[in-house]
Structures are given as C-alpha cells and as structure tokens.
Amino acid sequence: MLHKFFFNRLSLEKKVKQLHEKGVALGSRIKDGRQVHMYMLRDLFVEVLYQEDKTYLAPEKVNILNGLSNLQQYLETEFRSRF
C-alpha cells in the first residue's frame, strides 16, 4: 500500500519511467479507439495512454489499479460496458 502512495506522487513521466525500468508489460488493448498499454509493478496494475498511441512518445494519462482483484473487477466492468 505504501508503494502506491509514493508511486502516485511521481510525475506522469517518472511513473512511466518506473514502469519501463521495473515493471512488467502485460499487453495492450483497444479502448474507445485508443491503444491502452497495461503494466504490472509489484501489486499495482497501471494502464498507460501515449500520445498518438506510440510508446516512444510522451505519456498522456495513467490509470492505477491496486491489486489483482481490483484489476479483475475493472476489466469485467469494461467488458460489460461494451455490450
């Protein structure tokens, strides 16, 4: 839990740098016509949107989920909203 507190205090660019250096890239998906990249950093799951959907450009937004159960609930909600 303390890890999430400190991670939230980082700038957007530093968050993504931490994800690239110490996190695990889990994959990507299309959400609302945009490509969203999912990373895991310890017990955090982080979605990242990049400018023009290109990972080498600057990040636009991150969405942080704490723990696997929150990730599962979030993905189920996202799935249900599509139908």
Protein Blocks (a to p, Z undefined) as FASTA:
>chain_A
ZZmmmmmmpcfklmmmmmmmmmccfbdcdeehiacddddehjaccddddehhiakbccfb
dcddedjklmmmmmmmmmmmmZZ
